[in-house]
Amino acid sequence: MINVPVHNGKGEEVESLKVDEAIFGGRIRYALLKQAIVMYHANKRIGTAATKSRAMVKGSTRKIYRQKGTGNARAGAVRTGVRRGGGVIFAKVARDFGKDMPRKQRQLARDSAILAKLQVGNIVVIDELKFEGPKTKDFVKVLGNLKIDRSCLVTVGQPDENIYKSARNVPGVAVIKVADLNAGDICNRQKMLFTKEAFMALIEKGKKSN
């Protein structure tokens, strides 16, 4: 069992939660975690680089002049890659770098990423995270009270526009719904900040799947 303290916005510990490691798979599956991170980065690649091949360049396929007797080097069509304005010989084409994994493997990788952060104490739980309006200054103050001074993934139970707008200008901080958690986003940041509502929802979901 892992003890996870719950803090308030002032950084004071108000309660403690006991989390069974079995909820998150019981162990860290490093191979699966690496596969999920590779997929995460591959799916962010945009393969739009492209150049024109001979088939794409305008021009006739007629031989420019006869093969012999002109004193010039042999020449074919104007679209050949060796002539100025011709097509590229090994032309680049747009491609999709995307990868995929089965849903259960993605879930196991996500659980392994969360368990890894739990074991080293990089998960912080706050009892409530609410703002009356978009206020970056108040959000940064809460992070300071919780001693979060590195990149952080803020996980909420339900979308909250005030939280999103308060966090969007803070470097290294991203906000995500607990239902959208994935191994790539988790491993991409040093800390995780859960609202108690989101953390309990994650635990309940883990119990049901087990």
N, C-alpha and C positions, 0 to 999 in steps of 0.2 A: 504493500500500500504506500502511496505517495501522499504526503500532506501538502495541500495547496492553500496558502493563506489568502483570505479575501480582505481587500483594503477598501477604504472609502476614498473620496476625492482628495482628502487631506493627507493621504498616505498612511493612515492609521489602520492597524489590523483589527477587523471587527469580528471575524470568525475564521474557521478553518474547515476545509473540505478534504475528505479522504477519498482518494481515487485509486481504484484497483487497476493495476497495469494490464490485467487480462482484457479490460474494456478496449484497449488500444492494441490488441494482438499479443500482449505479453512480452514481446521482444521486438527489437528493431531489425527489419529486413533490409539490409544495406543494398543488396543487389536490386531489389524491387524499387527501392528509393532512388537509386541512381538512374534506373530505367525511366522512372517518372520525371525526374529532373531533366534528362535528355529530351524527353518528349515535350516538356514544358518549353524549353528553349527552342527546340525545332519548330514548334507551332507558332513561335513568335517571328520566325524568319519570313521575309517577304521576297519570294523569288521572281522579281519582275524584270530583272536585267535581260535584255534581248537585243540582238543585232540582226540585220537583214542578210539572208543567205542569197545565193544566185537566183533562186526561184522568186524571191521577193523584190529584186531590183528590176526597174523598168529597162527595157532594151530588147533588141531583136536577138534571135538565136543565130542569125546569119553570120557566116564567117566573114570577117572584115575585108580581107583580100586573099588572093589565092596563095596556096602553100609555098610555091616556088617561083623564082624568077623576078621577085621585086627587090631583092637585096636586103629586105628587112627580116627580122626574126619572125618565126612562125607565130601567127596569132589566130585565136579562135573568135568567139563571140565577145561583144563588149561587156557582157555581164560576168565574165570570168574574174576570179578573185585576184589575179595578178595585175589587173589593170585598174587605174584610178577610176573611182566611181562604181567599181564592180561590187559584187556581193562578197561577204566575209566567208572564207573557206569553211571554217568550223564555227558556224554562227551559234551564238548563245540563244537559248529559247527560254521563255518563262516556264518556271517549274514550281511544283508544290513540295516543300520540305516537310510537310506535316506528318506526324506519327500518331499512332493510336494505341491504346491499351484497353484490355477488358475492364469493365466497370468494377469488378471485385478487386482486381489488381490495383486500380487507381485508389480505391478506398483503403486497401491495406497499406499502400505507400503513404497516403495521407495520415493514417493512424500511426505509422512508424515515425513520420516527421514530428507529429505532436508528442509522441512518447519520448523522442530524443530531446525535445525541448523541456518536457516535464522533468526528466532525469537530471538535467543540469540547471534547473531553476530559471529557465528563460521564459516561463509563462507567468503572467501577472493577471490576477482576477480582481476586478473592481465591482463593488456592489451595485453601483448605478452610474451611468454615464449619460447625463442629460444637460443640454444647454438651452437657455431661453431663446437664443438666436445664434446665428453664425458668429463665433468669437474665437479667432485663432489664439489670442492672448490667453483666454481662459483654458483652452485645450492644452497649450504648452505648459501652463501652470500645473495642470493635473499630471502631465507626464513628468514634470520635475518633482512633484510630491511623491510619485511612484518610483522615482529614481530610474526612469527610462531615458537614457541619453544616447541611445543608438537607434538604428533603423528598427521599425516596429510595425507589426501587422495588427491593426485594431479590428477585432471580430465582434460583430453585433448580432443580436437575434433578429431584429427587424430593421428595415431601412429607416434611417433618420437623417433628414436633409441637413439639420443643424450640425450633426456630427461630421457628415461628409464635407460640408463647406468649411467647418472649423479646422479640419485636418488637411485639406487639399494643398495648402501652401506651406506645410511643414515638411522639410526635406527628409526623405527616407521613411515617411509614414504613409501607409495605405489603409483604407477601410474596406472591409469585406463582410458579407453576410456569412453566418456560420454554415449555411447550406451550400455555399459556393467554395468552401475551403478546398485547397488542393496542395499537393506536396511541393510544387514549384514555388508558389507564393509563400508558403511557410518557411521553406529553406532559404528563400531569397532575402529574408530579414532576420536580424539578430534576436529580437524579442517578439512576443505575442501578448497583446492586451485583450483579455476577454471581459465582456460584461458577465455578471453572474448568470443572467438569463441565458446568454449564448452558451456559456460553459456547461450549465445544467442540461440544456437541450442537446448538446454534443454527447454528454455522458449517457443520457436517456436513450439516445439513438444507438450508441454503442452497446448498451445492455440488450436492446431489442434484437440487434443483429447477431449478438452472441447467443 
